Amino acid sequence: MNYTNTQIEAMYLDWFNNFLSCDAWRSHYHLSMAEGENILDLGRQMQDNKLIAEFIGLHDEILSTGNIHSWSDAPFFYITEDSKEKVMEGIAKYSKYHTEWNWLMPVVQECLTRGADEHEWDAIYNAVGTIDMEAIYQAVVEFIKTYNDER
């Protein structure tokens, strides 16, 4: 079955917040093992992309006029919503930090700029040395989570 990004995100957050096991969650939604893994992967990816977007300050780039909030990556993407949170969700769904080097590497640079010492950067440096986009992406996400927890 095909699910919208909104449904995937809601199902992922339901799993994250309310279920102790993947089996119980999959059973609740009547999903096969493969469907469940796919939805969890996509949901995690959307949450990680939102984390990255917030880290690099895209929330501050949202233009607001009354109850209208918008953001643009002109000419490729434009979103207008009635809340900044909905705009950030749209940005997370659109963003390509997990698939595009030109999206990911500026985030790597931002991590290196914000890190207090070289030990905070070790995982990122090691991942960059592999030239494996997935490894770099995961190292960036872990850096941001640690950075946010410590501040």
C-alpha positions as CSV (number, residue, x, y, z in Angstrom):
1,M,0.0,0.0,0.0
2,N,1.2,3.5,-0.7
3,Y,1.2,6.1,2.1
4,T,1.6,9.8,1.9
5,N,4.6,11.5,3.6
6,T,2.2,12.8,6.3
7,Q,0.9,9.3,7.0
8,I,4.5,7.9,7.1
9,E,5.6,10.5,9.5
10,A,2.6,10.0,11.7
11,M,3.1,6.2,11.7
12,Y,6.8,6.6,12.5
13,L,6.1,9.0,15.4
14,D,3.4,6.6,16.7
15,W,6.0,3.8,16.7
16,F,8.6,6.0,18.3
17,N,6.3,7.3,21.0
18,N,3.9,4.5,21.7
19,F,5.2,1.0,20.9
20,L,7.7,-1.2,22.7
21,S,8.3,-3.4,19.7
22,C,8.3,-3.2,15.9
23,D,6.2,-6.4,15.8
24,A,3.3,-4.9,17.8
25,W,3.5,-1.7,15.7
26,R,3.4,-3.6,12.4
27,S,0.5,-5.7,13.7
28,H,-1.4,-2.6,14.7
29,Y,-1.1,-1.2,11.2
30,H,-1.3,-4.6,9.4
31,L,2.1,-4.2,7.8
32,S,4.4,-6.8,6.4
33,M,8.0,-6.9,7.7
34,A,9.2,-5.1,4.5
35,E,6.5,-2.5,4.6
36,G,7.2,-1.7,8.3
37,E,10.9,-1.4,7.8
38,N,10.4,0.9,4.8
39,I,8.0,3.1,6.7
40,L,10.3,3.3,9.7
41,D,13.3,4.1,7.4
42,L,11.4,6.9,5.6
43,G,10.0,8.3,8.9
44,R,13.4,8.4,10.5
45,Q,14.8,10.1,7.4
46,M,12.2,12.8,7.6
47,Q,12.8,13.4,11.3
48,D,16.6,13.5,10.7
49,N,16.2,15.9,7.8
50,K,14.0,18.2,10.0
51,L,16.7,18.0,12.7
52,I,19.4,19.1,10.2
53,A,17.2,21.9,8.8
54,E,16.6,23.3,12.3
55,F,20.3,23.0,13.1
56,I,21.4,25.0,10.1
57,G,18.8,27.7,10.9
58,L,16.2,27.2,8.2
59,H,13.5,27.9,10.8
60,D,14.9,31.5,11.0
61,E,14.5,31.8,7.2
62,I,10.8,31.3,7.3
63,L,9.0,34.5,6.3
64,S,5.9,35.3,8.3
65,T,3.0,37.7,7.7
66,G,0.2,37.3,10.1
67,N,-0.8,33.6,10.0
68,I,0.9,33.0,6.7
69,H,4.4,31.4,6.8
70,S,6.5,30.6,3.8
71,W,9.9,29.4,2.7
72,S,11.5,29.1,-0.7
73,D,14.4,27.2,-2.3
74,A,13.6,29.1,-5.6
75,P,13.1,28.0,-8.2
76,F,12.8,24.4,-7.0
77,F,10.5,24.5,-4.0
78,Y,8.1,26.9,-2.3
79,I,5.9,26.2,0.7
80,T,3.2,28.3,2.4
81,E,1.4,27.1,5.5
82,D,-0.5,28.4,8.5
83,S,2.3,27.6,11.0
84,K,6.1,27.6,11.1
85,E,6.0,24.0,12.3
86,K,4.1,22.9,9.1
87,V,6.6,24.8,7.0
88,M,9.5,22.9,8.7
89,E,7.7,19.6,8.1
90,G,7.4,20.5,4.4
91,I,11.1,21.5,4.3
92,A,12.0,18.1,6.0
93,K,10.1,16.2,3.3
94,Y,11.6,18.2,0.5
95,S,15.2,18.3,1.7
96,K,17.9,16.1,0.3
97,Y,20.6,15.9,3.0
98,H,20.5,12.1,2.7
99,T,20.9,12.0,-1.1
100,E,22.7,15.1,-2.4
101,W,26.3,16.0,-1.6
102,N,25.6,19.7,-2.2
103,W,23.0,19.6,0.6
104,L,25.1,17.5,3.0
105,M,28.5,19.0,2.8
106,P,27.5,22.5,4.0
107,V,26.0,20.8,7.1
108,V,29.3,19.0,7.6
109,Q,31.0,22.4,7.5
110,E,28.5,23.8,10.0
111,C,29.1,20.9,12.4
112,L,32.9,21.5,12.2
113,T,32.3,25.2,12.9
114,R,30.2,24.6,15.9
115,G,32.1,21.7,17.5
116,A,34.0,22.7,20.6
117,D,37.0,20.5,20.0
118,E,38.4,17.9,17.6
119,H,36.9,15.0,19.6
120,E,33.4,16.1,18.7
121,W,34.4,15.9,15.1
122,D,36.0,12.5,15.0
123,A,33.0,10.6,13.8
124,I,32.4,13.1,11.0
125,Y,36.1,13.1,9.9
126,N,36.1,9.3,9.9
127,A,32.9,9.2,7.8
128,V,34.1,11.8,5.4
129,G,37.2,9.7,4.9
130,T,35.0,6.8,3.7
131,I,33.3,9.0,1.0
132,D,30.2,7.1,2.0
133,M,27.2,9.5,1.9
134,E,25.1,7.4,4.3
135,A,27.9,7.2,6.8
136,I,28.5,11.0,6.7
137,Y,24.8,11.6,7.0
138,Q,24.5,9.4,10.1
139,A,27.6,11.0,11.6
140,V,26.1,14.5,11.1
141,V,22.8,13.4,12.6
142,E,24.5,12.0,15.6
143,F,26.7,15.1,16.0
144,I,23.6,17.3,15.9
145,K,21.8,15.2,18.5
146,T,24.8,15.3,20.8
147,Y,25.2,19.0,20.2
148,N,21.6,19.7,21.0
149,D,21.6,17.6,24.1
150,E,24.7,19.4,25.5
151,R,23.3,22.9,24.9
